[in-house]
Amino acid sequence: MMTSLFSIFEPSSSLFSIPLNWLSTFIGILFLPMSYWASPSRWLVIWSELMQTLHSELKSLLSSSHIGVTLIMTSLFSLIVFNNSLGLLPYIFTSSSHMAMTLSLALPIWVTLMVYGWFKHTQHMFAHLVPQGTPSILMPFMVVIESISNLIRPWTMAIRLAANMIAGHLLLTLLSQSGPHMTSSTLLYILIISQILLLLLESAVAVIQSYVFTVLGTLYTSEIN
C-alpha cells in the first residue's frame, strides 16, 4: 500500500535514463514570451501588483546595500509558486515535493550567504554566535547551539517545503482511492466536496509555503550586515 501511495512522487517517464518529469519545472518559460508581447490582461496586472507588493515587503527587511536581493527572491517566489500550483493539476509531476528540488534552491542561498558573511563581515559573524546578554558560563554552549542552528537552516527550508507539498498530495490520493469503493451516493458527494475543499486548501498552502521560503531566505540575508 505504501509503495503504491508514494509512487505518485516518482518520475515515470524517461529518455535515455534521463527523467523527463523534471522538465515540468521549466514549463513556465514557455509562457514568458506570450505574456511579454501580449497586451496586459487582468491576470498579468494582478501578478504584477503581487510582485510589486512582495518586492516592497522584502525591501523593508533588508538594508539599502542588499536591495538587489529582493529581485532574486521575487524570482525565486515565482518559480516555487508556479511549481507548487502546477503540481495540483492531474498528471503533472510535482518537482517541489522532492528534496532534490527544494535543497537545490535552499543550499546555494545558504552557501552564498555564509561565504560572503565570513569573508566580508567576519567579526559580525563571530558576534552572531553569542547573543547579547549571554552569561559567560553559557557562551561555549551558545556557540555550539547557534552553529548547529545555522548549519541546519538549508535543510529546514528544504524539508518544510517538500513535506507540505507531500502531505497535501497524499491526502488527495487517499481520498481519491476510497471513491470507487463507496456504494452510497451521499458519502460520494461528501467525498467530492471534501476533495474540492482540500484542493482549495492546497492552493493556499502552495502560495503560503512559497512565501515562507522566500521570506526566510530574505531574513537570513538581512543577518549579513
C-alpha positions as CSV (number, residue, x, y, z in Angstrom):
1,M,0.0,0.0,0.0
2,M,2.8,2.4,0.9
3,T,4.7,1.7,-2.2
4,S,1.7,2.5,-4.5
5,L,0.8,5.5,-2.4
6,F,4.3,7.2,-2.7
7,S,4.7,6.1,-6.3
8,I,2.8,9.3,-7.4
9,F,6.0,11.2,-6.5
10,E,8.3,9.1,-8.6
11,P,9.4,10.2,-12.1
12,S,7.6,7.9,-14.5
13,S,8.8,8.9,-18.0
14,S,12.4,8.9,-19.1
15,L,14.5,9.2,-22.2
16,F,18.0,7.5,-22.3
17,S,17.7,7.1,-18.5
18,I,17.0,10.8,-18.0
19,P,13.8,11.6,-16.2
20,L,11.6,13.8,-18.3
21,N,9.2,14.7,-15.5
22,W,11.7,17.3,-14.1
23,L,11.2,19.3,-17.3
24,S,7.8,20.4,-15.9
25,T,9.8,22.8,-13.7
26,F,10.7,24.9,-16.7
27,I,7.3,24.9,-18.4
28,G,6.8,28.5,-17.2
29,I,9.5,29.7,-19.5
30,L,7.2,28.8,-22.5
31,F,4.6,31.3,-21.2
32,L,7.1,34.2,-20.8
33,P,7.2,35.4,-24.4
34,M,3.4,35.3,-24.7
35,S,2.9,37.3,-21.5
36,Y,5.6,39.7,-22.5
37,W,4.3,40.6,-26.0
38,A,0.6,40.2,-25.4
39,S,-1.5,43.2,-24.2
40,P,-1.8,43.5,-20.4
41,S,-4.5,41.2,-19.2
42,R,-6.3,41.1,-15.9
43,W,-4.2,38.2,-14.6
44,L,-1.0,39.9,-15.8
45,V,-1.9,43.1,-14.0
46,I,-2.8,41.2,-10.8
47,W,0.5,39.2,-10.9
48,S,2.5,42.5,-11.5
49,E,0.8,44.1,-8.5
50,L,1.5,41.0,-6.4
51,M,5.2,41.0,-7.3
52,Q,5.4,44.8,-6.6
53,T,3.9,44.3,-3.2
54,L,6.2,41.4,-2.4
55,H,9.2,43.4,-3.6
56,S,8.3,46.3,-1.3
57,E,7.8,44.0,1.7
58,L,11.1,42.2,1.2
59,K,12.8,45.5,0.7
60,S,11.7,46.6,4.1
61,L,13.6,43.6,5.7
62,L,16.9,44.5,4.1
63,S,19.4,47.3,4.3
64,S,19.9,49.7,1.3
65,S,23.0,47.7,0.2
66,H,21.1,44.5,-0.3
67,I,18.1,45.8,-2.3
68,G,19.1,43.7,-5.3
69,V,18.4,40.6,-3.3
70,T,14.7,41.3,-3.5
71,L,14.8,40.8,-7.2
72,I,16.3,37.3,-6.7
73,M,13.8,36.4,-4.0
74,T,10.8,37.5,-6.0
75,S,12.0,35.4,-9.0
76,L,12.5,32.5,-6.6
77,F,9.0,33.0,-5.3
78,S,7.6,32.9,-8.8
79,L,9.4,29.7,-9.6
80,I,8.3,27.9,-6.4
81,V,4.7,29.1,-6.5
82,F,4.4,28.1,-10.2
83,N,5.7,24.5,-9.5
84,N,3.6,24.2,-6.4
85,S,0.5,25.2,-8.2
86,L,1.3,23.1,-11.3
87,G,1.6,20.0,-9.2
88,L,-2.1,20.3,-8.2
89,L,-3.1,19.6,-11.8
90,P,-3.8,16.0,-12.8
91,Y,-0.9,14.0,-14.3
92,I,1.6,16.8,-13.6
93,F,4.8,15.9,-11.9
94,T,5.4,17.9,-8.6
95,S,9.0,18.7,-8.6
96,S,8.8,20.9,-5.4
97,S,7.8,17.8,-3.4
98,H,11.3,16.4,-3.8
99,M,14.3,17.2,-1.7
100,A,16.4,17.2,-4.8
101,M,14.5,20.3,-6.0
102,T,14.0,22.1,-2.7
103,L,17.5,21.5,-1.4
104,S,18.9,22.7,-4.8
105,L,17.1,26.0,-4.1
106,A,18.0,26.4,-0.4
107,L,21.6,25.2,-0.3
108,P,23.1,27.7,-2.8
109,I,21.4,30.6,-1.0
110,W,22.8,29.4,2.4
111,V,26.3,28.7,1.0
112,T,26.4,32.1,-0.7
113,L,25.4,33.9,2.5
114,M,28.0,32.0,4.6
115,V,30.9,32.6,2.2
116,Y,30.0,36.3,1.8
117,G,29.4,36.8,5.6
118,W,32.6,35.1,6.8
119,F,34.8,36.8,4.3
120,K,33.3,40.3,4.4
121,H,31.9,40.5,7.9
122,T,34.0,38.1,9.9
123,Q,33.7,39.9,13.3
124,H,29.9,40.2,12.9
125,M,29.5,36.5,12.1
126,F,31.5,35.6,15.2
127,A,29.5,38.0,17.3
128,H,26.3,36.5,15.9
129,L,27.2,33.1,17.5
130,V,26.8,34.6,21.0
131,P,23.5,36.5,21.6
132,Q,23.8,39.8,23.5
133,G,23.5,39.4,27.3
134,T,24.5,35.7,27.4
135,P,26.3,34.8,30.7
136,S,29.9,33.9,30.4
137,I,29.4,30.4,31.6
138,L,26.9,29.7,28.9
139,M,28.8,31.2,26.0
140,P,30.5,27.9,24.9
141,F,27.1,26.2,24.8
142,M,25.5,29.1,22.9
143,V,28.3,28.9,20.2
144,V,27.6,25.2,19.7
145,I,23.8,25.8,19.6
146,E,24.0,28.7,17.2
147,S,26.4,26.9,15.0
148,I,24.1,23.8,14.7
149,S,21.1,26.1,14.2
150,N,23.0,27.8,11.3
151,L,24.1,24.5,9.7
152,I,20.6,23.1,9.6
153,R,18.9,26.2,8.0
154,P,19.0,25.0,4.4
155,W,17.7,21.5,5.5
156,T,14.8,23.0,7.4
157,M,13.9,25.2,4.5
158,A,14.0,22.3,2.0
159,I,12.2,19.8,4.3
160,R,9.5,22.3,5.2
161,L,8.6,23.0,1.5
162,A,8.8,19.3,0.4
163,A,6.9,18.0,3.4
164,N,4.0,20.4,3.0
165,M,3.7,19.5,-0.7
166,I,3.9,15.8,0.0
167,A,1.3,15.9,2.8
168,G,-1.4,17.5,0.7
169,H,-0.9,15.2,-2.3
170,L,-1.0,12.2,0.0
171,L,-4.4,13.3,1.4
172,L,-5.8,13.9,-2.1
173,T,-4.6,10.5,-3.2
174,L,-6.0,8.7,-0.2
175,L,-9.4,10.3,-0.7
176,S,-9.5,9.6,-4.4
177,Q,-8.6,5.9,-3.9
178,S,-11.5,5.5,-1.5
179,G,-14.1,6.8,-4.0
180,P,-14.5,3.7,-6.2
181,H,-15.3,1.6,-3.1
182,M,-18.2,3.7,-1.9
183,T,-21.7,2.4,-2.6
184,S,-23.6,5.3,-1.0
185,S,-24.2,8.3,-3.2
186,T,-24.4,10.5,-0.1
187,L,-20.9,9.5,1.0
188,L,-19.7,10.0,-2.5
189,Y,-21.0,13.6,-2.6
190,I,-19.3,14.3,0.8
191,L,-16.1,12.9,-0.6
192,I,-16.2,15.1,-3.7
193,I,-16.9,18.2,-1.6
194,S,-14.1,17.2,0.8
195,Q,-11.7,16.9,-2.2
196,I,-12.7,20.3,-3.5
197,L,-12.2,21.9,-0.1
198,L,-8.9,20.2,0.3
199,L,-7.8,21.3,-3.2
200,L,-8.6,24.9,-2.3
201,L,-6.6,24.4,0.9
202,E,-3.6,23.0,-1.0
203,S,-3.8,26.0,-3.4
204,A,-3.4,28.3,-0.4
205,V,-0.6,26.1,1.0
206,A,1.2,26.3,-2.4
207,V,1.3,30.1,-2.1
208,I,2.0,30.3,1.6
209,Q,4.9,27.9,1.5
210,S,6.4,29.8,-1.4
211,Y,6.1,33.0,0.6
212,V,7.6,31.4,3.7
213,F,10.6,30.1,1.8
214,T,11.2,33.5,0.2
215,V,10.9,35.4,3.5
216,L,13.2,33.0,5.3
217,G,15.9,33.5,2.6
218,T,15.5,37.2,2.9
219,L,15.7,37.2,6.7
220,Y,18.9,35.1,6.5
221,T,20.3,37.6,4.1
222,S,19.4,40.5,6.4
223,E,21.6,39.0,9.1
224,I,24.7,39.5,7.0
225,N,25.2,43.2,7.7
